[in-house]
Amino acid sequence: MRVAADPESDFDRMVRLCREAQLPGITVGTSYDAPAIRARDKSIASLKGPNCMVLNCGHEQKAFLLELAPESYWVTDHFCNWPGLMVRLDTISDRELQGRLIDAWKQRMTKKQVEAYEASRPPFER
């Protein structure tokens, strides 16, 4: 009898996508006692519960994502004036989630680090 492997946890999925994107300087830690992915000792994304992630993003990107896909992105009163939003992980593809994690990483890194990362990527992944 074959036993099915455990499904990937939400946090493991987030970490895997960061590793696949080869984001330098990523560490795993906590943010307000929740599992978090960090860059330069600052959270870029953390879990808030089953199927729920808090994503660091700029205010302009936040407004765009909230309008673009309200089924996936939302804010609570607590996060209204904070540069980030909530993400329903079961409504977002790996490709989109990876793109959001890369964007969050870029916000935490220096311009030089982002330029070096971009230069290392194949043109179709930039």
Secondary structure, DSSP 8 states (H G I E B T S, - for coil): ---------HHHHHHHHHHHTT-TTEEEEEETTEEEEEETTEEEEEEEETTEEEEE--HHHHHHHHHH-TTTEE--GGGTTSSEEEEEGGGS-HHHHHHHHHHHHHHHS-HHHHHHHHHHS-GGG-
